[in-house]
Amino acid sequence: MRWAGIKIGSTRQRRRQRFESRVAGQVPMLIRAARGFMLQTADAEDLVHDTCVKALGADPEPKFDSDTSLAAWLRRILVNTYRDRYRREKRSPIRSTEYHATSDNDHNVIEMAVSAEPTPLQSVENRVSSSAIDDALAALPPEVRVVTVLFLISGLSYREIADVTDCPIGTVMSRLSRGRRLLHQQLEDWDPRQTPGRDDTAREVQP
């Protein structure tokens, strides 16, 4: 019985290590999405950290047959963690610029877009700076931004986005349509003479 206990414990430990390794393998994917949500690199990393803490703290430990199902589960946690953050920010009497800030990183979100469908971002990638694109994303209402980022950057289908965000597919399509329209409006008037980071580089859209 004593040896059986050690064997069981060892098996659980190995299973735990495999789960942690699989979650760690999904971190680059989470960072790409979080970068679109939060814009600031440090904030995106904090969001992913909180997401991983929640995932690894799940009890009982979930089992996934494929990395695809694991990724979908982690994206759902990421989206809900982001929602918790912006809702707390909205209730806070001191409004920060965390969710409407310009980027402190020159990484172009165009390089992360994997959808083959033409988008407002792709149509202007040769003439618009990455900071202008980041500003345009920052101006989107949070829920519209979530759907837009999952489509343009994560490359998810309408159905996959609906599953991750727990929204009807019609709502996903409506929000994505609005996000594409707003991005186009933001970027078609882009002026390279404007100073990146100024308040007039992005017109914040009210939810």
C-alpha positions as CSV (number, residue, x, y, z in Angstrom):
1,M,0.0,0.0,0.0
2,R,2.8,2.4,0.8
3,W,4.5,1.8,-2.6
4,A,1.1,2.1,-4.3
5,G,0.7,5.6,-2.8
6,I,4.1,6.6,-4.0
7,K,3.3,5.4,-7.5
8,I,0.0,7.3,-7.6
9,G,1.7,10.4,-6.4
10,S,4.4,10.1,-9.0
11,T,1.8,9.6,-11.7
12,R,-0.1,12.7,-10.7
13,Q,3.1,14.7,-10.6
14,R,4.1,13.6,-14.1
15,R,0.6,14.4,-15.3
16,R,0.8,17.8,-13.7
17,Q,4.1,18.5,-15.3
18,R,2.8,17.6,-18.7
19,F,-0.2,19.9,-18.2
20,E,2.1,22.8,-17.2
21,S,4.3,22.1,-20.2
22,R,1.3,22.2,-22.6
23,V,0.0,25.4,-21.1
24,A,3.5,27.0,-21.5
25,G,3.5,25.9,-25.1
26,Q,0.4,28.1,-25.7
27,V,1.9,31.3,-24.2
28,P,3.1,32.8,-27.5
29,M,-0.5,32.4,-28.8
30,L,-1.9,34.1,-25.7
31,I,0.7,36.9,-26.0
32,R,-0.4,37.7,-29.6
33,A,-4.0,38.0,-28.6
34,A,-3.3,39.9,-25.3
35,R,-1.1,42.3,-27.2
36,G,-4.1,43.4,-29.3
37,F,-6.3,43.6,-26.2
38,M,-3.9,45.6,-23.9
39,L,-1.5,47.2,-26.5
40,Q,1.2,47.9,-23.9
41,T,3.6,44.9,-23.8
42,A,3.9,44.9,-20.0
43,D,0.1,44.9,-19.6
44,A,-0.3,42.1,-22.1
45,E,2.3,40.0,-20.3
46,D,0.5,40.7,-17.0
47,L,-2.8,39.6,-18.6
48,V,-1.2,36.4,-19.9
49,H,0.4,35.7,-16.5
50,D,-3.0,36.0,-14.7
51,T,-4.6,33.8,-17.4
52,C,-2.0,31.1,-16.8
53,V,-2.3,31.3,-13.0
54,K,-6.1,30.7,-13.4
55,A,-5.5,27.9,-15.8
56,L,-2.9,26.1,-13.7
57,G,-5.1,26.6,-10.6
58,A,-8.1,24.8,-12.1
59,D,-9.4,22.1,-9.9
60,P,-10.0,19.4,-10.9
61,E,-7.3,19.7,-13.5
62,P,-8.9,19.7,-17.0
63,K,-8.1,17.1,-19.6
64,F,-7.8,17.9,-23.3
65,D,-7.5,15.5,-26.2
66,S,-5.8,18.1,-28.4
67,D,-3.8,21.3,-28.3
68,T,-6.7,22.9,-30.2
69,S,-9.1,22.3,-27.4
70,L,-6.6,23.5,-24.9
71,A,-5.9,26.7,-26.9
72,A,-9.7,27.4,-27.0
73,W,-10.0,26.9,-23.3
74,L,-7.0,29.2,-22.6
75,R,-8.4,31.9,-25.0
76,R,-11.7,31.8,-23.1
77,I,-9.9,32.4,-19.8
78,L,-7.8,35.2,-21.4
79,V,-11.0,36.9,-22.7
80,N,-12.8,36.7,-19.4
81,T,-9.7,37.9,-17.5
82,Y,-9.5,40.9,-19.9
83,R,-13.2,41.6,-19.4
84,D,-12.7,41.5,-15.6
85,R,-9.9,44.1,-16.0
86,Y,-11.7,46.6,-18.2
87,R,-14.9,46.3,-16.1
88,R,-12.9,47.1,-12.9
89,E,-11.2,50.0,-14.8
90,K,-14.6,51.3,-15.9
91,R,-15.9,51.3,-12.3
92,S,-12.7,52.9,-10.9
93,P,-13.0,56.7,-10.0
94,I,-9.5,57.2,-11.4
95,R,-9.4,56.4,-15.1
96,S,-6.1,55.3,-16.4
97,T,-5.0,55.0,-20.0
98,E,-4.4,51.3,-19.8
99,Y,-7.1,50.4,-22.3
100,H,-6.7,53.4,-24.6
101,A,-2.9,53.9,-24.8
102,T,-0.6,54.0,-27.7
103,S,1.9,51.2,-28.1
104,D,5.4,51.3,-26.5
105,N,6.5,48.6,-28.9
106,D,7.1,48.9,-32.6
107,H,5.8,45.3,-33.3
108,N,3.4,45.6,-36.2
109,V,0.1,43.8,-35.6
110,I,-0.1,43.2,-39.4
111,E,2.6,40.7,-39.0
112,M,0.4,38.7,-36.6
113,A,-2.8,38.8,-38.8
114,V,-3.3,35.3,-40.3
115,S,-6.7,35.7,-41.9
116,A,-6.6,35.6,-45.7
117,E,-9.7,37.7,-46.0
118,P,-8.9,41.4,-46.9
119,T,-9.2,43.6,-43.9
120,P,-8.9,47.4,-43.3
121,L,-5.5,46.6,-41.7
122,Q,-4.2,44.7,-44.7
123,S,-5.4,47.4,-47.1
124,V,-3.4,50.1,-45.5
125,E,-0.3,48.2,-44.2
126,N,2.0,49.8,-46.8
127,R,1.1,53.4,-45.8
128,V,0.2,53.3,-42.2
129,S,2.6,53.1,-39.3
130,S,2.2,50.3,-36.7
131,S,1.6,52.9,-34.0
132,A,-1.3,54.3,-36.0
133,I,-2.7,50.7,-36.3
134,D,-2.3,50.2,-32.5
135,D,-4.0,53.5,-31.9
136,A,-6.9,52.4,-34.1
137,L,-7.3,49.2,-32.1
138,A,-7.1,51.2,-28.9
139,A,-10.0,53.3,-30.0
140,L,-12.4,50.3,-30.4
141,P,-14.9,49.6,-27.6
142,P,-13.6,46.6,-25.5
143,E,-16.0,44.0,-26.7
144,V,-15.6,45.0,-30.3
145,R,-11.9,44.9,-29.9
146,V,-12.0,41.4,-28.5
147,V,-13.8,40.1,-31.5
148,T,-11.7,42.1,-34.0
149,V,-8.4,40.9,-32.4
150,L,-9.5,37.3,-32.3
151,F,-10.4,37.5,-36.0
152,L,-7.6,39.6,-37.4
153,I,-4.7,38.6,-35.2
154,S,-5.6,35.1,-33.9
155,G,-7.2,34.1,-37.1
156,L,-10.3,32.4,-35.6
157,S,-13.5,31.7,-37.4
158,Y,-16.8,33.2,-36.5
159,R,-17.8,30.0,-34.7
160,E,-14.6,29.7,-32.8
161,I,-14.9,33.4,-31.7
162,A,-18.5,32.7,-30.6
163,D,-17.3,29.8,-28.5
164,V,-14.4,31.7,-26.9
165,T,-16.4,34.8,-26.1
166,D,-19.7,32.9,-25.2
167,C,-21.6,35.1,-27.7
168,P,-24.1,34.2,-30.4
169,I,-22.5,34.0,-33.8
170,G,-24.8,36.8,-35.0
171,T,-23.3,39.1,-32.3
172,V,-19.8,38.1,-33.3
173,M,-20.5,39.0,-36.9
174,S,-22.1,42.3,-36.0
175,R,-19.2,43.3,-33.7
176,L,-16.6,42.3,-36.3
177,S,-18.4,44.3,-38.9
178,R,-18.4,47.3,-36.7
179,G,-14.7,46.8,-35.8
180,R,-13.7,46.6,-39.4
181,R,-15.7,49.7,-40.2
182,L,-14.2,51.7,-37.3
183,L,-10.7,50.6,-38.2
184,H,-11.2,51.8,-41.7
185,Q,-12.5,55.1,-40.5
186,Q,-9.6,55.5,-38.2
187,L,-6.9,54.6,-40.7
188,E,-8.2,56.2,-43.9
189,D,-7.5,59.7,-42.4
190,W,-4.1,58.8,-41.0
191,D,-1.6,61.6,-41.4
192,P,2.1,60.6,-41.2
193,R,2.9,64.1,-40.0
194,Q,0.9,63.5,-36.8
195,T,3.0,62.8,-33.7
196,P,2.6,59.2,-32.4
197,G,1.1,59.1,-29.0
198,R,-0.8,62.4,-29.3
199,D,-4.5,62.4,-28.2
200,D,-5.6,63.2,-31.8
201,T,-3.9,60.2,-33.3
202,A,-6.9,58.0,-32.4
203,R,-10.5,59.0,-31.9
204,E,-12.0,57.0,-29.1
205,V,-15.3,55.4,-30.0
206,Q,-17.9,55.2,-27.3
207,P,-19.4,51.7,-26.7
